[in-house]
Every structure is written in C-alpha cells, then in structure tokens.
Amino acid sequence: MIPSGARVLDVGCGTGSVSRLIMHACHCTVLGIEPDADRAAAATSKGVDVVGAKLIEELIPQLGPFDVVLFADVLEHLVDPFGTLRLAQRFLRGGGAVVASLPNVAHWTVRLNLLRGRFDYQPVGIMDATHLRWFTLRSLHLLFTQANDRIVGTRASAGMWMQVYQVPPWQWIPRRVLRKVLHGAARAWPTLFGCQYVIRAEREL
C-alpha cells in the first residue's frame, strides 16, 4: 500500500521501528513525527528523521507535501481521529493517500470474551488499555468516508503474534500449518479472524 520511492510522513512514529522498515523495504524517504521526546530520540538513534511535535496545521508549509501519510496503530489512541484524518489530507500532494492500521474489536477472541461477560484491558494488542477508540470494519470505513476519503484497499492481518495462539490448543499445531490456516481465515473472514485492518484511502476531490 506504500509505493516504492514514496515520501512518507509517519505520524506517531514512536521508536521508529515501522519507519525504518518502510525505509528499507519500500526504499522510501520517511519523516517521523512524534511528540514523546524519549521515543523521538530512540527513532533518531535508528537513523529516522524525526520532528518532535504533534500533527498540527502550522507544520503543513514546513514539512509537506507527502505521497503517503501513515498512521500505524495511532488513530485508535486519539480523541478525534476524524479531525486528524481531515488534517492529514492537507499534508498530501495530488494523488497522495493515507495508509492506516487499526485493531479489529470484532475479532473472535473479543467476541468470545464478551459472551463470557468479559471486556478486560491488556498491556498490548486489540484490548490495549491505552486505546480511546474501537473499530469494526464497518465503523472504520465510515470514519474514512465521512472524512472525505475514498477507500482504495483494505486488508486484514492474521495476528500470529497474539497470545491466544501461543497456548493450547493452538500451540500444538505446527507453526507453518497454523500460519497458513490463520492467514487463509483472515482473508476469507476478515471481520472475524482479522486481528488488524490496514487501509489505504485517497482524498476525494
């Protein structure tokens, strides 16, 4: 979803792990923006060019334009993801796109826990205690379309890393087989087996 050679603004780049991956895998020029000073310093130490700030309108003439504005597990942490998406559009050049990843709150593990009367927060993952917003595929599409974005691609990740797949009965399945099964299930039933959605959306003119 990120074309080779693109100029990318990684919003909330954290310690720079995703930025670094994009730089090397996609041969992109990446600028990170991160308000947390310690995380920004960690990203800088990894060779990522970082602006220590929040995404604000005043930075548009200073930083833009970009081919891609990236939100990697960021929008669910914001009070106003809608407003942030609208602002992000102004950092894009013509034909640019927003690419975002967000957790799927309708994953089968969350549904099962709800049937058991549980909605327990966790340190990481879909039920991360720092999430302020929760999204299904439908509400995610609604968020982007209301922000005047045209969705051109949506994919679902399988979440092989999830704790539920590290314990019985899942751990008894060979990892190669489990990977094939989970990836197949995420493609066939993304609303149930997709751990995370990755979306690419272009601004409607």
N, C-alpha and C positions, 0 to 999 in steps of 0.2 A: 504493500500500500504506500510505501515511500519510494519514489523513483530514484534510480542511481544518479548521483551528482546533484541532488536537490539541496537547496539551502533550507535548513530546518531550525525552527525555534522550539526547543524542548522546555515547555512550561512546567515548573516544579521539578526540575531535573534531579533533585536530591543529591546523591553522592556521585552521580554521573555514569552509573553502570549502563543504563539504556542509551545514553548519549554516545558513549564510547562504542557500544555495539553497532549503532547506526553508522557512526563514522567509518568503521572498518568494514562492515558487511555491505553497506549501501554506497560507500565512497561519497558520503555527504559532508557538507560543511554544516556543522552544528553549533548553535549558540544556545547555551542553557540559561535559564532564568530561575533563580532560587533565593527566596527571602531568608532562609535559615543560614546564618553565617558559617556554622560548622560544616553543614552539608555542602555549601558552596565551595568552601576551602577543600573539602575532600574531592569534589568533582574537578576542581582546578588542578589538584595534585595528580589526577589521572589524565591530564592533558586536554581537558574540556574548557573551552572559553565560556566563562560564566559571568552573568550580570547579577549582582546581589540585590535583588529587588522583587517586588510583586509585579504582576502584569497590570500596567496602568496605561491610560491613554497617552500620557506625556512621553512615553517611550517609543511611540509609533514612528515619528520622524527620525529618531536617533538609531533605531535598530532595524526597521523594516526596509524593503518588503521581503517576504519569505515565500518559498514554494509550498512549505508544509508547516503548520503549527501543530505540535504534538502534545497531547495530554495523556501521559502514560500513568494510569491509576491515580488521577488527580481530581477529576470532576466530582467524584463521589465524596470528596473531602471538603467541598466548597459550599458555602451558604447559598450562593447564587450562581450555579453552573450556567443557567440561561444567559445571564448578563455577561459572563466570562466568554461564552461562545460568541456572542454578538461582538464583543470587543476583539476577540481573536481574528474575526473576519477582516478587520481593518489592518491587520499586520500582513495580510496575504496579497501577493501580486495577482494579476488576472490569471485565471486558470488554476490558482492555488487551492489547497484543501486542508481541512482539519482532519487529523487522524487521532483517534482516542481509544483507549482501552478502559473498560469498566467491568466490575464483577456482576455476575448474574444472580440476583437474590432469589430467583425461582429455580435454582439448581436443586437436584433431587435430594441432596443432603439437608438443605434448608427446609424443604417441604416435609421431609420425614421428621425432622425435629419439631416442626410446627404441629404435626399430627400427634406428637408425643407431648405437646404443650410446652415446648422449649424454644426460646429465642435467645441463646447465650452468645454474648460477645466473646471474641477471641483476640489474641495479640496480632494476628495476621490473617490474611485470606478474605473470603467473602464476608465473614462476620467480624471483620476488623473493627475494634471498638472506636476507632477514630473516624469512621465513616459518618457523614452527616446526611447523605442521600442514598437511596436504594433504587435499583433499576431492574426492570424486566426488559425483554427485547422490545415490547410494545412501548413502554414508557421512555426507553432510550430513543427509539425512532421519533416519538412525539417531541422529545426535548430538542432534537436536531431540526426537525421540520418547523417547529414553532420559532426557532432561531433563524429561520430562512435559509437553511442548508439543504442541499439536495444530496441525499444518501446514494452513493455510487457503489458501495461494497460493505458487507458485514460478514464477519467470520466469528467462529466460536472456538476457544481453546479447550483442551480436554482436562487440564489441571492434574496432570500426572503427579505433581509435587504435593497434592493435598494430603493431609494427614490420614484421611479415611482410607486412602489407597495404600498406606504403609502398614496396615494391620490386617489380621484375618477378617474375612476370607480372601481379601484381595491380594495380600502378600504371598499367598500360596500359588498364585498364578505367575508363571514366568513373565518377567518384565517385558520381553519382546511381544508376547501374546497380549498382555494387558494393554500395552501401548497401542497395538493395532485395534483392539476392541474399543478402548476409550475414544480414540480419535475417530473411529467409524461411528460410534454413538453420538459424538459431538457434532459430526456432520449431518447425520440423519435426524437427530432430535436435539437441536441446539438449545431450545428453551428448557429442556430437562437435564441434559448432560453437559451443556456448555458451562464451564466454570467462569469464563470471562468472554466478553464480546469485544471485538476490535472493529471499529467502524471508520470508514473514510467518507467524508462529506464535503461537497463543494458548495461555495456560496451561490445562491440563486441571484441572478442579475435582475 
